[in-house]
């Protein structure tokens, strides 16, 4: 029991060492440069880390995650398109 606890604690600390500086960098970039730049840098780093970590994830789980993310992206894109069309109907036309 204690051995599993310390093993999890080591993994948690390792994860914090990996994620913590990235979080601070995104906040600093958002403050200094702008939110769009910070988002682009964050998503680029997520893509790079995803490429590196994909070696450790089984192929079937990786494919499942790809399908889920693809469905979410399509869903949010359609939702934004519908919202944009609804807002354009409210504006008076000349």
PyMOL commands that set and color helices and strands:
alter all, ss='L'
color gray80, all
select helices_A, chain A and resi 2-32+35-53+59-90
alter helices_A, ss='H'
color red, helices_A
deselect
rebuild
show_as cartoon
